[in-house]
Amino acid sequence: MLIANAITLTPGTVTIDYDGDTMKVVWINVDTDGPEEAAERIKGSFERVFLPVEPVSRSARNA
């Protein structure tokens, strides 16, 4: 849900449907005809920021 909200706050985009791990995004300033390329452009930077990070174990922190 956090990624959907962040996408909607990006100028020219709005997330209109969200179901589990699938989002339907309307993108106004499209400069590609390829749906895969468009999806990567929209989600790429958001996934790098919002995807969960593996927690560091206590033993690794104390090493």
VOKOL-362447 format. One record per residue (C-alpha): z, y, x; residue in one letter. Coordinates in Angstrom, 2 decimals. Layout:
BEGIN
+---------+---------+---------+-------+
!      zz !      yy !      xx ! vexmi !
+---------+---------+---------+-------+
!       Z !       Y !       X !     A !
...
+---------+---------+---------+-------+
! end
This chain:
BEGIN
+---------+---------+---------+-------+
!      zz !      yy !      xx ! vexmi !
+---------+---------+---------+-------+
!    0.00 !    0.00 !    0.00 !     M !
!    0.72 !    2.35 !    2.90 !     L !
!   -2.83 !    1.96 !    4.22 !     I !
!   -4.30 !    2.60 !    0.75 !     A !
!   -2.32 !    5.83 !    0.47 !     N !
!   -3.32 !    6.94 !    3.97 !     A !
!   -6.99 !    6.29 !    3.21 !     I !
!   -6.72 !    8.33 !    0.00 !     T !
!   -5.26 !   11.23 !    2.01 !     L !
!   -8.30 !   11.17 !    4.31 !     T !
!  -10.85 !   13.83 !    3.23 !     P !
!  -13.84 !   12.31 !    1.45 !     G !
!  -12.19 !    8.98 !    0.56 !     T !
!  -10.15 !    7.61 !   -2.31 !     V !
!   -8.72 !    4.12 !   -2.82 !     T !
!   -9.44 !    3.23 !   -6.46 !     I !
!   -8.25 !   -0.38 !   -6.57 !     D !
!   -5.76 !   -2.44 !   -4.57 !     Y !
!   -5.22 !   -6.18 !   -5.02 !     D !
!   -3.21 !   -7.98 !   -2.35 !     G !
!   -5.16 !   -7.59 !    0.88 !     D !
!   -8.32 !   -6.14 !   -0.74 !     T !
!   -8.98 !   -2.45 !   -1.41 !     M !
!  -11.87 !   -0.75 !   -3.16 !     K !
!  -12.53 !    2.59 !   -1.46 !     V !
!  -14.94 !    5.30 !   -2.55 !     V !
!  -16.25 !    7.19 !    0.48 !     W !
!  -18.14 !   10.41 !   -0.22 !     I !
!  -19.42 !   11.27 !    3.29 !     N !
!  -21.16 !    7.97 !    4.00 !     V !
!  -23.47 !    7.96 !    7.02 !     D !
!  -24.27 !    4.23 !    7.12 !     T !
!  -25.91 !    1.74 !    4.76 !     D !
!  -23.99 !   -1.24 !    6.16 !     G !
!  -20.88 !   -2.11 !    4.12 !     P !
!  -19.25 !   -3.88 !    7.08 !     E !
!  -19.77 !   -0.88 !    9.37 !     E !
!  -18.47 !    1.50 !    6.70 !     A !
!  -15.39 !   -0.68 !    6.17 !     A !
!  -14.66 !   -0.76 !    9.89 !     E !
!  -14.99 !    3.00 !   10.18 !     R !
!  -12.55 !    3.54 !    7.32 !     I !
!   -9.98 !    0.87 !    8.10 !     K !
!  -10.20 !    0.57 !   11.88 !     G !
!   -7.87 !    3.36 !   12.91 !     S !
!   -5.46 !    2.73 !   10.03 !     F !
!   -5.05 !   -0.97 !   10.81 !     E !
!   -4.24 !   -0.25 !   14.44 !     R !
!   -1.46 !    2.10 !   13.36 !     V !
!   -0.05 !    0.24 !   10.36 !     F !
!   -0.36 !   -3.47 !   11.19 !     L !
!    3.01 !   -5.05 !   11.85 !     P !
!    4.18 !   -5.37 !   15.42 !     V !
!    5.95 !   -8.49 !   16.65 !     E !
!    9.66 !   -7.78 !   17.01 !     P !
!   11.06 !   -7.94 !   20.52 !     V !
!   13.79 !  -10.54 !   20.93 !     S !
!   17.20 !   -9.48 !   22.21 !     R !
!   16.77 !  -11.58 !   25.36 !     S !
!   13.45 !   -9.86 !   26.15 !     A !
!   15.02 !   -6.41 !   25.62 !     R !
!   17.87 !   -7.22 !   28.02 !     N !
!   15.59 !   -8.61 !   30.73 !     A !
+---------+---------+---------+-------+
! end
